[in-house]
């Protein structure tokens, strides 16, 4: 149960903030947002607030913000359609009934002669006495079809009607909010736990390790590496990581005197990658403060951006295979392991995942935010949008391929963790 709760909180928060970015910028641009959804599939909870329905759906595989004009959900009335309309006190249409029997004395039935429910907002039609009428349609009129209600979307409130900059920011805001969430998480961690000073002081040398063989001791302060000054553990460990089996010249301050040792990192192979390890533990010295927490939040966010981009580069060049990817099942199992080590570690994991989600969504692949941003970039360069049908086909193919990838990754996760 603890793992399930942790997974829901972590994964739900990442998806919520991602979709919140889309939602806020869509609202700022004046776009009609029909639905704010967490998850896919059947609804398990929903609530209508204003013009937007907020839903939680069964499958925890992501979420979406459904905006008017994106999914060809605009309402069209063709000549010859028979509809029922409800007028307000100013003879403006407030409700339109499609394809259903309505037992309401206030409903006027019309055979449509001409209509526009997007731009000019009117309906011209004949009533049951063959009299021709023209009625304006309210900007907030509701269409009822087979019992389902849908708010009409005037053209100026549709996604595609907005300027390129507004559309770009509405889509970009999802990944942007993931980076913001990661920054906030890392900042809170630093505020609660303190910020490591990163001073390269050895707390412990592991028995039988390359560090012990080289003569390093507990309490040594590392001052140089291969003739270059060292002031942070990160500098030392990054060099060690990239130097498996190589001889490194390490200078340390030991009780006020300088000592030089030759250190050869062990070569560790893991997940198709070889890296160096020397067997020392860093002495943890922390400092607290709001400014330090803010700086730490930014540094950690940038750090994970770099690391995830490096991993993506390895995936592209074949250094990693698809087996190294993890889907919802893999994330669930990792959450289970991380949660055992406390809330701070779980928060750190959530921050890393948030950065990962932001970067993955910025990849210029069909069906992802990055794919849409790619088409917006093309539109900006050529001065006109790509044919919507062609773009839609590319995204459709992308969704199919993405679903296939998800199935493969999920199956790999199941085999890895349960068989």
C-alpha positions in Angstrom: 0.0 0.0 0.0 2.9 2.4 0.8 4.4 1.8 -2.6 1.0 2.4 -4.3 0.5 5.7 -2.4 4.1 6.8 -3.2 3.7 6.0 -6.9 0.4 7.8 -7.2 1.8 10.9 -5.4 5.0 11.0 -7.5 3.6 10.1 -10.9 0.4 12.0 -10.4 2.3 15.1 -9.4 4.5 15.0 -12.5 1.5 14.6 -14.8 -0.6 17.2 -12.9 2.1 19.9 -13.2 2.8 19.1 -16.8 -0.8 19.4 -17.8 -1.2 22.5 -15.5 1.4 24.3 -17.6 -0.7 23.6 -20.8 -3.9 24.6 -18.9 -2.6 27.9 -17.5 -1.2 29.1 -20.8 -4.2 28.0 -22.8 -6.4 30.0 -20.4 -4.1 33.0 -20.7 -4.4 32.8 -24.5 -8.2 32.7 -24.3 -8.5 29.2 -25.5 -11.5 27.2 -24.5 -10.3 24.2 -22.4 -12.9 21.4 -22.5 -11.2 18.9 -20.2 -8.3 18.7 -17.8 -7.5 15.0 -17.4 -5.2 12.9 -15.3 -4.9 9.4 -16.8 -6.5 7.8 -19.8 -9.5 5.5 -20.4 -12.8 5.4 -18.5 -13.5 8.2 -15.9 -13.4 7.3 -12.3 -13.9 10.8 -11.0 -15.1 14.0 -12.7 -16.3 17.5 -11.8 -17.5 20.3 -14.0 -16.2 23.7 -13.0 -17.1 26.5 -15.3 -16.5 25.6 -18.9 -13.9 22.8 -18.1 -14.5 19.3 -16.8 -11.8 18.0 -14.5 -11.4 14.2 -14.7 -9.3 11.4 -13.2 -9.2 8.4 -15.5 -8.5 4.7 -14.9 -5.1 4.2 -16.6 -2.2 6.1 -14.9 -0.2 6.5 -18.1 -0.2 10.3 -18.4 -2.9 13.0 -18.9 -4.1 15.7 -21.3 -5.7 19.1 -21.7 -8.4 19.0 -24.4 -8.6 22.4 -26.1 -11.3 23.5 -28.5 -10.3 23.2 -32.1 -7.5 20.7 -31.5 -9.5 17.5 -32.1 -11.9 18.6 -34.8 -14.6 19.0 -32.1 -16.2 22.1 -33.5 -19.9 21.8 -34.3 -21.1 22.1 -37.8 -24.7 22.3 -39.0 -25.5 21.3 -42.6 -28.5 22.5 -44.6 -31.4 20.1 -44.0 -30.5 19.2 -40.4 -33.4 19.3 -38.0 -32.6 20.8 -34.6 -34.3 22.1 -31.5 -33.3 25.4 -30.1 -34.0 27.2 -26.9 -34.0 31.0 -26.9 -33.3 33.5 -24.1 -35.3 36.6 -23.4 -33.4 38.4 -26.2 -34.3 35.7 -28.8 -30.7 34.5 -28.8 -30.1 30.8 -29.0 -28.7 29.4 -25.7 -29.1 25.6 -26.4 -29.2 23.5 -29.5 -30.6 19.9 -29.5 -29.2 17.4 -32.1 -30.6 13.9 -32.9 -33.0 13.4 -30.0 -36.6 13.8 -29.0 -37.2 16.8 -26.7 -40.3 17.2 -24.7 -40.0 20.8 -23.8 -42.5 23.5 -24.7 -39.7 26.1 -24.9 -38.0 24.3 -27.7 -38.4 25.6 -31.2 -37.7 23.1 -34.0 -36.0 24.3 -37.1 -34.9 22.8 -40.4 -31.6 24.4 -41.0 -31.2 26.5 -44.1 -27.9 28.0 -43.2 -25.7 28.1 -40.1 -22.4 29.1 -38.6 -21.5 28.0 -35.1 -17.9 29.1 -35.2 -17.4 32.5 -36.7 -20.5 34.6 -37.2 -22.7 32.5 -34.8 -26.1 32.3 -36.3 -28.7 29.8 -37.5 -31.2 30.4 -40.4 -34.0 27.8 -40.7 -37.7 27.1 -41.2 -40.0 26.3 -38.3 -42.8 23.8 -38.4 -45.1 26.4 -40.0 -42.6 26.9 -42.8 -41.6 30.4 -41.6 -38.0 31.4 -42.1 -36.2 32.7 -39.0 -32.7 34.0 -38.4 -31.4 33.7 -34.8 -28.1 34.8 -33.3 -26.3 32.1 -31.3 -24.8 32.9 -27.9 -21.0 32.6 -27.5 -21.8 30.2 -24.6 -24.5 28.2 -26.2 -24.6 24.5 -25.4 -25.1 21.7 -28.0 -26.9 18.6 -26.7 -26.5 15.4 -28.7 -27.5 11.9 -27.5 -27.7 13.3 -24.0 -24.1 14.7 -24.0 -23.6 18.5 -23.7 -20.9 20.4 -25.5 -20.1 24.1 -25.2 -19.7 25.6 -28.7 -16.3 27.1 -29.4 -16.3 30.5 -31.2 -13.4 30.8 -33.7 -11.5 33.2 -31.5 -11.5 30.7 -28.7 -10.1 27.8 -30.7 -6.5 26.7 -30.4 -5.7 27.0 -34.1 -7.0 30.6 -34.3 -4.4 31.9 -31.9 -1.1 33.5 -33.0 1.9 31.3 -33.4 3.6 32.6 -30.2 0.5 31.8 -28.1 0.2 28.3 -29.5 3.9 27.6 -29.1 3.9 28.7 -25.4 0.7 26.7 -24.6 2.5 23.5 -25.8 5.9 24.4 -24.4 4.5 25.2 -21.0 3.9 21.5 -20.2 7.7 20.6 -20.3 8.5 24.0 -18.8 6.4 23.3 -15.7 8.2 19.9 -15.3 11.5 21.8 -15.0 9.9 24.3 -12.6 8.6 21.4 -10.5 12.0 19.8 -10.4 13.6 23.1 -9.3 11.0 23.5 -6.5 11.5 19.9 -5.3 15.3 20.2 -5.2 15.0 23.6 -3.5 12.7 22.1 -0.8 15.1 19.2 -0.3 18.0 21.7 0.3 15.9 23.8 2.6 14.9 20.7 4.7 18.2 18.8 4.6 20.7 21.6 4.0 23.1 22.1 1.0 26.2 19.9 0.9 29.3 22.1 0.8 30.9 19.6 -1.7 34.3 20.0 0.0 36.4 17.0 -1.1 37.1 15.6 2.4 37.4 11.8 2.7 35.1 10.5 5.4 36.0 6.8 4.9 38.3 4.7 2.7 36.7 1.4 1.9 38.8 -1.7 2.8 40.5 -3.3 -0.2 39.6 -0.5 -2.5 41.9 1.3 -5.0 41.8 4.3 -2.6 43.3 2.1 0.2 45.9 0.6 -2.1 46.9 4.1 -3.2 47.4 5.1 0.4 44.5 7.5 0.9 43.3 7.9 4.4 40.2 9.1 6.3 40.3 12.8 6.7 42.4 13.6 3.7 41.4 16.8 1.9 41.8 16.4 -1.9 43.4 19.5 -3.4 44.6 18.4 -6.8 44.0 15.8 -9.6 46.4 15.3 -12.5 48.0 18.7 -11.8 44.7 20.6 -11.7 43.1 22.2 -8.6 40.2 20.4 -7.0 37.7 22.3 -4.8 34.6 20.1 -5.2 33.8 16.4 -4.9 31.9 16.7 -8.2 35.1 17.5 -10.0 36.9 14.6 -8.5 34.1 12.0 -9.0 33.4 13.0 -12.6 37.1 12.5 -13.5 37.2 9.1 -11.7 33.9 8.1 -13.4 35.4 8.8 -16.8 38.8 7.2 -16.1 38.3 3.4 -15.4 41.7 1.7 -15.3 43.7 4.8 -15.8 46.4 6.1 -13.4 45.4 9.4 -11.7 47.8 11.6 -9.7 46.0 12.8 -6.6 47.2 15.5 -4.2 45.8 15.7 -0.7 46.3 17.9 2.4 47.0 15.5 5.3 47.3 17.3 8.7 48.8 20.4 7.0 51.3 18.6 4.7 50.8 17.8 1.0 50.9 14.1 -0.1 50.8 12.8 -3.6 49.5 9.3 -4.5 48.9 7.3 -7.7 45.2 6.2 -7.9 43.9 3.6 -10.4 40.0 3.4 -10.5 38.4 0.0 -10.8 36.5 -0.5 -14.1 32.9 -1.2 -13.3 30.5 -2.5 -16.0 26.8 -1.8 -15.6 23.9 -1.5 -18.1 26.4 -1.6 -21.0 28.5 1.2 -19.6 32.0 1.1 -18.1 32.9 3.6 -15.4 35.5 4.2 -12.7 35.2 3.6 -9.0 37.8 4.2 -6.2 36.0 3.3 -3.0 35.9 6.5 -0.9 32.9 8.1 1.0 32.5 11.8 1.1 32.2 13.6 4.4 28.8 15.2 4.4 28.9 18.9 5.5 25.7 20.8 5.0 24.7 24.5 5.2 21.2 25.9 5.3 19.7 29.1 3.9 17.1 30.3 1.5 19.6 31.6 -1.1 21.7 28.4 -0.9 18.5 26.3 -1.4 17.5 28.3 -4.5 21.0 28.0 -6.0 21.0 24.2 -5.2 17.6 23.8 -6.8 18.9 25.4 -10.0 22.2 23.4 -10.0 20.5 20.1 -9.5 18.0 20.8 -12.2 20.8 21.6 -14.7 22.8 18.6 -13.5 19.9 16.2 -14.3 19.2 17.9 -17.6 22.8 17.2 -18.6 22.8 13.6 -17.4 19.6 12.7 -19.1 20.7 14.3 -22.4 23.9 12.3 -22.1 21.9 9.1 -21.7 19.7 10.0 -24.7 22.9 10.5 -26.7 24.1 7.0 -25.7 20.7 5.5 -26.7 20.9 7.2 -30.1 24.5 5.9 -30.6 23.7 2.4 -29.6 25.5 2.5 -26.2 22.2 1.8 -24.6 19.5 -0.5 -25.9 15.7 -0.3 -25.6 16.0 -2.8 -22.7 17.5 0.1 -20.6 14.2 2.1 -20.9 11.6 1.9 -18.1 7.9 2.3 -18.4 5.2 2.7 -15.7 6.0 -0.7 -14.3 9.7 0.1 -14.1 9.0 3.4 -12.4 6.6 1.7 -10.0 9.3 -0.8 -8.9 12.0 1.9 -8.7 9.6 4.0 -6.5 9.1 0.9 -4.3 12.9 0.7 -3.7 13.5 4.4 -3.3 10.6 4.8 -0.9 12.4 2.5 1.5 15.1 5.1 2.1 12.8 7.9 3.2 10.9 10.9 1.9 14.0 12.9 0.9 15.2 10.2 -1.4 11.7 9.9 -2.8 11.6 13.6 -3.4 15.0 13.5 -5.1 13.7 10.7 -7.4 10.6 12.7 -8.2 12.7 15.7 -9.2 14.9 13.6 -11.5 11.7 12.0 -13.0 10.2 15.5 -13.6 13.3 16.6 -15.5 13.2 13.4 -17.5 9.5 13.9 -18.4 10.2 17.5 -19.5 13.1 16.5 -21.7 11.3 13.5 -23.2 8.3 15.7 -24.1 10.6 18.2 -25.9 12.0 15.5 -28.2 10.9 16.4 -31.8 8.9 13.2 -32.2 5.3 12.9 -33.5 2.6 12.9 -30.9 4.9 14.5 -28.2 4.9 18.2 -27.3 8.3 18.4 -29.1 6.8 17.1 -32.3 4.1 19.8 -32.2 6.7 22.5 -31.4 8.7 21.2 -34.4 5.8 21.9 -36.7 5.3 25.3 -35.1 8.9 26.1 -35.9 8.4 25.1 -39.5 5.4 27.3 -39.6 7.4 30.2 -38.3 10.2 29.7 -40.9 7.9 29.3 -43.9 5.3 31.8 -42.8 2.3 29.5 -43.0 1.3 26.3 -41.2 1.8 22.8 -42.5 -1.3 21.2 -44.0 -3.4 20.1 -41.0 -4.3 16.8 -42.6 -0.6 15.9 -43.2 0.4 17.0 -39.7 -2.5 15.1 -38.2 -1.4 11.9 -40.1 2.2 12.3 -38.8 0.9 12.6 -35.2 -1.4 9.7 -35.7 1.4 7.5 -36.9 3.5 8.8 -34.0 0.8 7.8 -31.4 0.6 4.3 -32.9 4.4 3.9 -32.7 4.5 5.4 -29.2 1.9 2.9 -28.0 3.9 0.1 -29.5 7.0 1.3 -27.8 5.1 1.6 -24.5 3.9 -2.0 -24.9 7.4 -3.3 -25.6 8.9 -1.3 -22.6 6.1 -2.5 -20.3 6.6 -6.1 -21.3 10.4 -5.8 -20.7 9.6 -4.3 -17.3 7.3 -7.2 -16.4 9.9 -9.8 -17.5 12.6 -8.0 -15.6 10.8 -7.7 -12.3 8.4 -10.6 -12.2 10.0 -13.5 -14.1 
